[in-house]
Amino acid sequence: MKALVALEDGTIFEGESFTGAGEAFGEIVFNTGMTGYQEILTDPSYKGQIVTMTYPIIGSYGINMEDMESARVQPGAFLVKEYNAIPSNFRSTMTLAAFLRQYSILGVEGIDTRALTRHIRQAGAMKGVVSTKTLEPTVLVKMAQESEGLVGRDLVREVTCHQPYGWSKSGPQNGDGFSTASAGKYKVVVMDYGLKYNQLRILAEKGCTIQVLPADAGPDVILGLEPDGIFLSNGPGDPAAVEGVVETVRELLGKKPIFGICLGHQLLGLAYGGITYKLKFGHRGSNQPVKDLETGRIEITSQNHGFCVDLESLDPDEVELTHVNLNDGSLEGMRHKKFPAFSVQYHPENAPGPHDSLYLFDRFVEMME
């Protein structure tokens, strides 16, 4: 089934759907990971986006329920060079195509993903539409131009949980007050801005009892649970557009140890009085080099973000730069000098990706101790 990809600048790519008919809108971005497509597809940070994989053959190891990072597929569509319909892996329980169909997500192969990636790198990430229904290029381009982008759009409310839950060995369990969580030494409230399950798995492995709260939970509710620490998760879209959360984070500063990643890091930056800006084409992949300025060590990191905190907008007497991206020099980590709060822009929970940054979870535990 023929499919067209139209970008808002008029660029058109042609491919074929391997999941049936469909149409999807979103910002078209690329991920440079060679593996990890299931974790990428179930990462809520990709809400509102159409994901292109730069590695040419996708689907070789199928899908399994153990590697889910949320309860569903998050991007609007998935673009690959070549889809492998016959997976070979002892853990596989279904094909990638069946998985995408289960959530009514459009999968398209035959796209010249190298050309698409090169175009995005040069022109920047932009709005687009993927369709098997509308095949008139000029009409599709106009649809892409008129579609909703990421800037100014609150996507957190579309991916956050609706009810509190605890994390146990068998996964999420609905319940409040840490009542359904596996027991641990430290009580941690996790703010769900679009979290990935591996963050909860690692916190549990580090001895934390976990209570997950919706993004709109206020400071009284959070502190009323008497946690030892507060974890601010990743999430999708424009941090400046997330309603009410920055004020909550600002109220929490100095009350309990805080660890933020990705969107949580950006929200901390806004709470410190800084500003965020949109990157030209973002950082998405499992091979981004980051330097820890304290140790001089270089970490290979997993990343997925299109926005960044502007270091120049932060008060140097209060906030210290701790990590920097070696590709473009952007801010990758910071620490507050007066309050027990630190954060990183990348994903230390390595799902998918390297394990170089797991020490950050130990740092959080030490801070609670």
C-alpha positions as a printed Julia matrix, in Angstrom:
369×3 Matrix{Float64}:
  0.0     0.0    0.0
  1.59    3.25  -1.16
  2.35    5.86   1.5
  3.63    9.44   1.26
  5.56   11.48   3.81
  5.16   15.24   3.42
  7.16   17.84   5.35
  5.92   21.37   5.92
  8.68   22.79   3.68
  7.3    20.87   0.69
  9.67   17.9    0.75
  8.05   14.56  -0.18
  9.2    10.98   0.45
  7.53    7.86  -0.88
  7.24    4.45   0.75
  4.88    1.57   1.48
  2.83    0.84   4.57
  3.54   -2.48   6.29
  0.67   -2.01   8.77
 -2.27   -1.13   6.52
 -4.09    2.13   5.91
 -3.58    5.15   8.09
 -2.67    8.8    8.47
 -0.63   10.53  11.16
  0.63   14.01  12.0
  3.61   15.07  14.09
  7.07   16.57  14.17
  9.33   14.3   12.1
 12.5    13.36  13.99
 15.23   10.74  13.67
 16.8     8.28  16.11
 20.35    7.0   15.54
 20.07    3.82  17.63
 20.91    0.53  15.9
 18.64   -1.42  18.26
 15.98   -0.63  20.85
 13.07    0.16  18.55
 10.52   -1.27  21.01
 11.77    0.92  23.85
 11.75    3.91  21.48
  8.19    3.18  20.34
  6.91    2.93  23.92
  8.76    6.03  25.21
  6.14    8.71  26.04
  8.69   11.4   25.16
  7.87   10.63  21.5
  4.25   11.69  21.85
  3.35   14.12  19.07
  6.23   12.96  16.85
  6.86   10.73  13.84
 10.01    8.67  14.35
 12.52    7.8   11.63
 15.15    5.16  12.35
 18.55    5.75  10.73
 19.57    2.08  11.0
 18.35    0.49   7.74
 16.8    -2.84   8.84
 14.2    -2.77  11.62
 12.11   -5.61  13.07
 14.75   -8.35  13.15
 14.22   -9.37  16.77
 10.47   -8.83  17.02
  8.6    -7.62  20.1
  8.32   -8.89  23.68
  6.32   -7.6   26.64
  9.36   -7.4   28.95
 10.84   -4.44  27.09
  7.79   -2.16  27.27
  8.62    1.32  28.59
  4.97    2.36  28.92
  1.55    0.81  28.38
  1.3     1.63  24.66
  3.02    2.86  21.48
  3.54    6.62  21.67
  4.67    8.11  18.29
  2.1     8.84  15.6
  3.97    6.84  12.93
  7.17    4.85  12.43
  9.4     5.23   9.33
 12.08    2.71   8.34
 14.21    1.87   5.32
 13.47   -1.86   5.36
 11.06   -3.8    7.57
 12.02   -7.37   8.51
  8.76   -9.32   8.74
 10.38  -12.55  10.01
 11.95  -11.9   13.44
 14.5   -14.31  14.9
 14.76  -14.07  18.69
 13.8   -16.5   21.44
 12.15  -13.68  23.42
  9.94  -12.5   20.56
  6.18  -12.93  20.96
  4.98  -10.97  17.92
  6.18   -9.06  14.87
  6.74   -5.33  14.83
  3.92   -4.93  12.29
  1.45   -6.77  14.55
  2.56   -4.63  17.48
  1.97   -1.38  15.59
 -1.41   -2.59  14.3
 -2.44   -3.41  17.87
 -2.21    0.32  18.69
 -3.36    1.58  15.26
  0.06    3.1   14.5
  1.14    3.55  10.9
  4.41    1.83   9.92
  6.04    2.74   6.61
  9.07    1.17   4.89
 10.95    1.96   1.7
 11.64    5.54   2.83
 15.1     6.89   1.96
 15.87    7.4    5.63
 19.41    8.64   4.96
 18.08   11.44   2.76
 15.3    12.25   5.23
 17.74   12.38   8.16
 20.18   14.54   6.21
 17.37   16.93   5.31
 16.26   17.24   8.94
 19.84   17.84  10.09
 20.24   20.66   7.57
 16.77   22.23   7.67
 15.79   21.26  11.23
 13.03   19.08  12.63
  9.67   20.12  11.24
  6.0    19.25  11.1
  4.93   16.48   8.78
  2.2    14.06   7.81
  2.34   10.39   6.78
 -0.61    9.02   4.82
 -1.9     6.13   2.73
 -5.25    7.89   2.34
 -4.25   11.24   0.84
 -1.68   10.81  -1.94
 -1.74   14.26  -3.53
  1.6    15.88  -2.52
  0.4    19.51  -2.54
 -2.59   18.61  -0.36
 -0.39   16.72   2.09
  2.11   19.58   2.37
 -0.71   22.0    3.17
 -2.03   19.54   5.79
  1.43   19.39   7.36
  1.72   23.17   7.43
 -1.67   23.53   9.13
 -1.06   20.78  11.7
 -0.24   21.41  15.35
  3.47   21.53  16.24
  5.31   20.91  19.51
  6.05   24.5   20.55
  3.48   25.82  23.01
  1.68   22.46  23.25
  1.19   20.71  26.6
  1.68   17.03  25.78
  2.33   15.96  29.37
 -1.39   15.88  30.15
 -1.81   13.37  27.3
  0.71   10.86  28.67
  0.68   11.23  32.48
 -1.12    8.66  34.6
 -4.66    9.51  35.74
 -4.45    7.75  39.11
 -1.56    7.2   41.55
  0.12    3.81  41.49
  2.94    1.93  43.13
  5.67   -0.11  41.46
  6.07   -3.78  42.34
  8.0    -6.7   40.88
  5.01   -7.42  38.64
  4.79   -3.83  37.39
  2.42   -0.9   38.09
 -0.26   -1.48  40.74
 -3.0     1.1   41.3
 -2.99    2.53  44.8
 -2.0     5.5   46.92
  0.27    6.13  49.89
  2.95    3.6   48.86
  0.39    0.88  49.67
  0.92   -1.12  46.46
  4.67   -0.65  46.08
  7.38   -3.19  46.83
  9.05   -2.34  50.14
 12.4    -0.56  50.16
 14.58    1.56  52.42
 13.68    4.92  50.87
 10.29    6.31  49.96
 10.4     8.09  46.59
  7.59   10.03  44.94
  7.92    9.83  41.16
  6.23   12.59  39.19
  4.9    11.13  35.96
  5.43   13.59  33.11
  5.66   10.68  30.67
  8.0     8.32  32.51
  9.68    5.16  31.25
  9.25    2.0   33.3
 12.98    1.34  33.49
 13.36    4.38  35.73
 11.05    2.69  38.22
 12.82   -0.66  37.83
 16.2     0.89  38.65
 14.89    2.95  41.57
 13.38   -0.25  42.99
 16.69   -2.08  42.51
 18.37    0.7   44.48
 16.1     0.05  47.46
 13.32    2.58  46.84
  9.62    2.22  47.62
  7.92    3.99  44.74
  4.71    6.01  44.55
  3.92    7.44  41.12
  1.75   10.56  40.98
  0.02   12.34  38.07
  1.73   15.45  36.73
 -0.9    17.77  38.22
 -0.34   16.61  41.82
  0.34   19.67  43.98
  3.14   20.2   46.52
  0.83   19.53  49.47
 -0.08   16.12  48.08
  3.54   15.27  47.29
  4.99   16.38  50.61
  2.0    14.9   52.45
  3.32   11.45  51.53
  6.49   12.25  53.52
  8.91   10.94  50.89
 12.66   10.71  51.32
 13.13   12.0   47.79
 11.31   13.24  44.7
 12.04   12.06  41.16
 11.01   14.18  38.16
 10.58   11.99  35.08
 11.07   12.51  31.38
  8.2    13.5   29.1
  7.28   14.93  25.71
  7.17   18.33  24.1
  7.75   21.92  25.13
  8.59   22.29  28.86
  7.43   25.91  28.88
  3.94   24.8   27.83
  3.35   22.39  30.73
  0.72   24.06  32.88
  1.2    24.47  36.62
  4.1    22.06  37.04
  6.93   24.6   37.25
  5.21   26.3   40.16
  4.9    22.95  41.94
  8.58   22.12  41.38
  9.57   25.55  42.68
  7.56   24.89  45.86
  9.41   21.59  46.38
 12.92   23.05  46.17
 14.76   22.7   49.46
 12.06   20.51  51.0
 13.34   17.12  49.82
 16.17   15.8   47.6
 15.18   16.09  43.92
 16.51   14.19  40.91
 15.25   15.18  37.45
 15.89   13.73  34.02
 15.05   15.0   30.53
 11.77   16.97  30.85
 12.2    16.86  34.64
 15.6    18.5   34.14
 14.06   21.2   31.95
 11.26   21.86  34.45
 13.89   22.27  37.18
 15.68   24.78  34.96
 12.46   26.77  34.59
 11.85   26.53  38.35
 15.36   27.97  38.92
 14.3    31.0   36.86
 15.88   29.94  33.57
 14.45   29.59  30.07
 14.36   26.75  27.54
 14.76   26.79  23.77
 14.13   24.42  20.88
 17.1    22.59  19.39
 17.48   22.53  15.59
 16.93   18.78  15.28
 17.23   17.5   18.83
 19.25   14.67  20.35
 17.76   11.2   19.84
 19.75    8.0   20.0
 21.82    5.76  22.26
 25.26    7.1   21.36
 25.49   10.75  22.47
 28.82   11.69  24.12
 28.53   13.69  27.35
 31.36   14.94  29.58
 31.07   14.9   33.37
 32.87   18.13  34.29
 33.52   16.98  37.86
 35.41   13.8   36.93
 36.4    14.54  33.33
 34.87   11.2   32.36
 33.12   10.83  29.0
 29.8     8.95  29.05
 28.03    7.51  26.03
 24.39    8.29  26.74
 20.86    7.57  25.57
 18.95   10.74  24.69
 15.56   11.84  23.43
 14.75   15.54  23.56
 14.08   18.46  21.26
 14.35   21.27  23.84
 17.2    22.42  26.08
 17.83   24.64  29.11
 19.72   27.85  28.34
 22.64   27.91  30.78
 23.12   31.65  30.31
 19.63   32.24  31.73
 20.55   30.65  35.09
 22.12   32.43  38.07
 25.71   31.08  38.35
 25.65   31.8   42.09
 22.83   29.28  42.48
 23.16   26.72  39.65
 26.28   24.88  38.55
 26.88   23.17  35.19
 27.86   19.51  35.71
 27.58   17.87  32.27
 28.01   19.09  28.7
 27.19   17.55  25.3
 30.38   17.06  23.3
 28.61   17.26  19.94
 27.15   20.74  20.28
 28.22   22.04  23.71
 24.65   22.17  25.04
 23.79   21.8   28.72
 23.39   18.16  29.78
 23.46   18.36  33.58
 23.23   20.84  36.43
 23.21   21.01  40.21
 21.74   23.58  42.59
 24.32   25.05  44.95
 21.91   25.73  47.83
 19.24   23.04  47.56
 19.63   19.23  47.32
 18.63   19.07  43.65
 20.4    17.84  40.52
 19.36   16.8   37.04
 20.54   15.58  33.65
 19.14   16.1   30.17
 19.88   12.55  29.02
 18.43    9.16  30.05
 20.57    7.35  32.63
 18.06    4.48  32.8
 19.53    3.06  29.56
 16.36    1.81  27.88
 17.66    1.45  25.26
 21.31    2.37  25.53
 24.57    2.12  27.46
 24.91    1.79  31.24
 27.53    4.53  31.7
 25.24    6.83  33.68
 23.69    4.5   36.26
 25.82    6.15  38.95
 23.32    9.03  38.97
 20.73    6.82  40.66
 23.32    5.98  43.33
 23.94    9.71  43.75
 20.23   10.23  44.36
 20.17    7.46  46.97
 23.23    8.98  48.69
 21.48   12.35  48.74
 18.45   10.79  50.44
 20.72    9.02  52.9
